Amino acid sequence: PMQLLGAAGAGRDWPEGRGIFHNEGKTVLCWCNEEDQCRIIAMEDGGDVKGVFARFCALSDAVKAAAEANGKALMYDAKLGFLGTCPSNLGTGLRASVMVVLPELSKDMRRLNEVCEQHDLQPRGSSGEHSAAVGSRWDISNKQRIGFSEVELVQKMIDGITKII
């Protein structure tokens, strides 16, 4: 809820201190001062997870370098990892996800959740958290954010989704 985010100082520079910056192909973007201070999103149709992850890493490095060039630093704690407004994103904050159509698992939500849980994954509906899976299309992502590197989390997502499919 915005009341909690507002109490934490989120949105205090509204509307001047926010925006979305993206490449020409809109396959990588940086969303500044929405719910998170900085949300980096890399995406594309198809299965080139390595290419998507490379774009994510390149933009992450560029944001860090830009902050440091201006005498600033991203909020980071040696024990907790990157710090943001949402406690569920402590650690790397990375949510690696794929959109997949799972018609048979969509018939049994208990089974879908059970299978995802076995692989430390989380199912979300077609339009994100708390939405329906239109056409049995699910957004499946890593559940964990803390205690793993970005590479480990992406690999866990790849391994889990491969077994689910």
Buried (B, 14 or more C-beta within 10 A) or exposed (E): EEEEBEEEEBBEEEEEEEEEEEEEEEBBBBBBBBBBBBBBBBEBEEEEBEEBBEBBBBBBEEBBEEEEEEEEEBEEEEEEBBBBBBEEBBBBBBBBBBEBEBEEBBEEEEEBBEBBEEBBBBBBBBEEEEEEBEEBBBBBBBBBBBEBEBEBBBBBBBEBBEEBE
